[in-house]
Amino acid sequence: MTGPDILDDTTGDYDRLETELVAQDRDAARVAAADVDERSARRLVDELIEGDVVTPIPDHRILVHEPSSKPFESITQLAVFHRGWQAATDADAEDD
C-alpha cells in the first residue's frame, strides 16, 4: 500500500472539531440577550427613556427604539432587542 489508509485519515474529524470549537468561542463572546427578566427589562427601558434612546407613545401604548425606529409593545422585547442591537453596534465599531 503506497497511499494513506482511508480508515486512518482523521482530517474530517479534525475539521469538524475545529469548526465546533470556533462556534463555541463565537457563542461565548456574544451577549446573552435572552436572559432578561421583567425587573431588569423595566430598569433598562427606564434608563433608555431618560437617555432619549426610547420614546414612549402613550396613546398607542408602544415604545419606539429611536436608533432603529422599531416600535415595541413589550418592555421585555424592547430590552432584549436593545441588548442585541447594542452588541451588534459595538461589534461593528470594533471591526472598523
C-alpha positions as CSV (number, residue, x, y, z in Angstrom):
1,M,0.0,0.0,0.0
2,T,1.6,3.3,-1.1
3,G,-1.0,5.9,-0.1
4,P,-2.5,6.7,3.3
5,D,-5.1,4.2,4.6
6,I,-8.6,5.8,4.2
7,L,-9.6,4.4,7.6
8,D,-6.7,6.1,9.4
9,D,-7.5,9.5,7.8
10,T,-8.8,11.8,10.6
11,T,-8.7,15.1,8.6
12,G,-12.5,15.2,8.5
13,D,-12.8,14.7,12.3
14,Y,-10.2,17.4,12.9
15,D,-12.1,19.9,10.6
16,R,-15.4,19.2,12.4
17,L,-13.8,19.6,15.8
18,E,-12.1,22.9,14.8
19,T,-15.4,24.2,13.4
20,E,-17.2,23.3,16.6
21,L,-14.6,25.0,18.8
22,V,-14.8,28.2,16.7
23,A,-18.6,28.1,17.1
24,Q,-18.3,27.7,20.8
25,D,-15.8,30.6,21.0
26,R,-18.2,32.8,19.0
27,D,-21.1,31.9,21.2
28,A,-19.1,32.6,24.3
29,A,-18.3,36.1,23.0
30,R,-21.9,37.0,22.3
31,V,-24.0,39.0,24.7
32,A,-26.7,36.9,26.4
33,A,-29.7,39.0,25.4
34,A,-32.3,36.4,26.2
35,D,-31.6,36.4,29.9
36,V,-33.7,39.5,30.7
37,D,-36.3,39.3,33.5
38,E,-39.1,41.8,33.9
39,R,-37.4,43.9,36.6
40,S,-34.1,44.3,34.7
41,A,-36.0,45.0,31.5
42,R,-38.0,47.7,33.2
43,R,-34.8,49.2,34.7
44,L,-33.1,49.2,31.3
45,V,-36.0,50.7,29.5
46,D,-36.3,53.5,32.1
47,E,-32.6,54.3,31.5
48,L,-33.2,54.3,27.8
49,I,-36.2,56.6,28.1
50,E,-34.1,59.0,30.3
51,G,-31.3,58.9,27.7
52,D,-33.7,59.7,24.8
53,V,-32.9,56.3,23.2
54,V,-36.5,55.2,23.6
55,T,-39.6,57.3,23.2
56,P,-42.9,56.2,24.8
57,I,-46.1,56.9,22.8
58,P,-48.8,56.5,25.5
59,D,-51.7,57.0,23.1
60,H,-50.7,53.8,21.2
61,R,-49.2,52.0,24.2
62,I,-45.9,51.5,22.4
63,L,-42.2,52.3,22.9
64,V,-40.1,53.4,19.9
65,H,-36.4,52.5,19.9
66,E,-35.2,55.7,18.2
67,P,-31.8,54.5,16.7
68,S,-33.6,51.7,14.8
69,S,-37.1,53.3,14.6
70,K,-38.6,50.0,15.7
71,P,-41.8,50.1,17.8
72,F,-42.4,47.7,20.7
73,E,-45.4,46.9,22.8
74,S,-43.4,44.8,25.3
75,I,-40.8,46.2,27.7
76,T,-39.0,42.8,27.8
77,Q,-38.9,42.6,24.0
78,L,-37.6,46.1,23.8
79,A,-34.9,45.3,26.3
80,V,-33.8,42.1,24.6
81,F,-33.8,43.9,21.2
82,H,-31.7,46.8,22.6
83,R,-29.1,44.5,24.1
84,G,-28.8,42.7,20.8
85,W,-28.7,45.9,18.8
86,Q,-26.1,47.4,21.2
87,A,-23.9,44.2,20.9
88,A,-24.1,44.4,17.1
89,T,-23.3,48.1,17.1
90,D,-20.3,47.5,19.4
91,A,-19.1,44.6,17.2
92,D,-19.3,46.8,14.1
93,A,-17.4,49.6,15.8
94,E,-14.6,47.1,16.8
95,D,-14.4,45.9,13.2
96,D,-13.8,49.4,11.8
